[in-house]
Structures are given as C-alpha cells and as structure tokens.
Amino acid sequence: MSCPICRKATDTTYQPFCSRRCADVDLARWLRADYAIPAPLTEMDEETADQPTDSDDK
C-alpha cells in the first residue's frame, strides 16, 4: 500500500500514511474542507441559492 499523499511506502505507525508530515497534510486538507462528498441538490438548496446573503451586500 502506498501513502495517499506522496505515494511512498506506508509506515505501520502512521498507516495509511508514510509519515507524520503526510498525516498532518491530510488533516489540514480536511480542516480546510478541500475534501467534499458530492451530493445532489435538494429543493431547499435550489430555493436558498436564489436568495441574497448578508455577504452579498458588502
């Protein structure tokens, strides 16, 4: 198995990563919301997409 970040061989201590650094890179990506699970839009999503938000006024 290879590290999902840098593709090096994994270390059993940090599985599925090769090092603490790659584990931290992955955590940072989750915290920044770089990873997302796509979901179909619902009726409520479509209704709220047309409404202006407070940040649109600035």
N, C-alpha and C positions, 0 to 999 in steps of 0.2 A: 504494500500500500504506500502511496506517496502523499506527501503533505499537500493539502488543497491550496496553500498559499504560494509556496515556492517549488513544489514538485520534488523535493529531496525525499530521501527515505525517512519514514517516521521514527520517532523515539517513543518507546513504551511509556516513558514518564509523561510525555505531552500528547499522547495519541488523541486525535488523528494528526497532530502536527509534528514537525521535526524539532521544534524548539519553543522556548517561552516567548521569543520575539514573534514568531508566526501565530502563536495562540493569541497574543496581545493585538496583533494586526487584525485578526478575525474578530475579536471582541470590539475593537474600535469601529469596524465596519458595521457591526450590529447596532452599536450605540448611535452611530450617525444615520441609521436607517438606510444604509446602502443596499441591504438585502430586503426584498419585499416579496410577499406571496401574492401573485396577481389574483384578483377576484372579479367576477362580473359585476357591473354596475347594477344597483337596485333602483327602484322607482324613487326612493328617498334621495339617493345620491344624485340622480338627474335633476330633481327639484331644487336641491340646495346648490348645485353647480351654477344655476342661473341667477342666484341671489348674490348681490354685492356683499362683501365682508367689510369689517372695520378697517382692515389694512388697505383696501382699495381707495379709501378716501385720502390717504396720505400721499 
